[in-house]
Amino acid sequence: MVVGFGMAASFGIQGIEQNDTPWAGGFERINAYAYFAWLMVLAVAVMRREVPARDHAMRVASRE
């Protein structure tokens, strides 16, 4: 999705010399929002990952 809208933005910006770029900004914005949404999904997936029992036991033992 990010690559697709990035390509669409690059094709949309080609008319900048003639001042004819009606969709370039929209494609760039969708591209940026899709990238940030992907970062949020990745962050949530990493935060929800379970810690293996061995690492958890080592952390508890090191606190004592």
C-alpha positions as CSV (number, residue, x, y, z in Angstrom):
1,M,0.0,0.0,0.0
2,V,2.8,2.4,0.9
3,V,4.7,1.6,-2.2
4,G,1.6,1.9,-4.4
5,F,0.6,5.3,-3.2
6,G,4.3,6.4,-3.3
7,M,4.3,5.5,-6.9
8,A,1.0,7.2,-7.5
9,A,2.3,10.4,-5.9
10,S,5.4,10.3,-8.1
11,F,3.2,10.0,-11.2
12,G,0.9,12.7,-9.9
13,I,3.8,15.2,-9.3
14,Q,4.9,15.0,-13.0
15,G,2.6,17.8,-13.9
16,I,4.2,20.3,-11.5
17,E,5.8,22.3,-14.4
18,Q,2.3,23.0,-15.8
19,N,0.9,23.6,-12.3
20,D,-1.5,20.6,-12.9
21,T,-1.1,18.3,-9.8
22,P,-4.6,17.9,-8.4
23,W,-4.1,14.5,-6.8
24,A,-0.4,14.6,-5.9
25,G,-0.9,16.0,-2.4
26,G,-3.7,13.5,-1.7
27,F,-1.5,10.6,-2.7
28,E,1.4,11.9,-0.6
29,R,-0.9,12.3,2.4
30,I,-2.3,8.7,2.0
31,N,1.2,7.4,1.6
32,A,2.4,9.1,4.9
33,Y,-0.7,8.0,6.9
34,A,-0.3,4.4,5.7
35,Y,3.4,4.5,6.7
36,F,2.5,5.8,10.2
37,A,-0.3,3.3,10.6
38,W,2.2,0.5,9.8
39,L,4.5,1.9,12.5
40,M,1.7,1.9,15.0
41,V,0.7,-1.7,14.1
42,L,4.4,-2.8,14.4
43,A,4.8,-1.0,17.8
44,V,1.6,-2.7,19.2
45,A,2.8,-6.1,18.0
46,V,6.2,-5.6,19.6
47,M,4.7,-4.4,22.9
48,R,2.2,-7.3,23.1
49,R,4.8,-9.9,22.5
50,E,5.2,-12.2,25.5
51,V,8.4,-12.5,27.4
52,P,9.7,-16.1,27.5
53,A,9.5,-17.7,31.0
54,R,13.3,-18.0,31.3
55,D,13.9,-14.3,30.8
56,H,11.1,-13.5,33.2
57,A,12.5,-15.7,35.8
58,M,16.0,-14.1,35.3
59,R,14.5,-10.6,35.7
60,V,12.7,-11.6,38.9
61,A,15.8,-13.2,40.3
62,S,17.9,-10.2,39.6
63,R,15.6,-7.9,41.5
64,E,16.0,-9.9,44.7
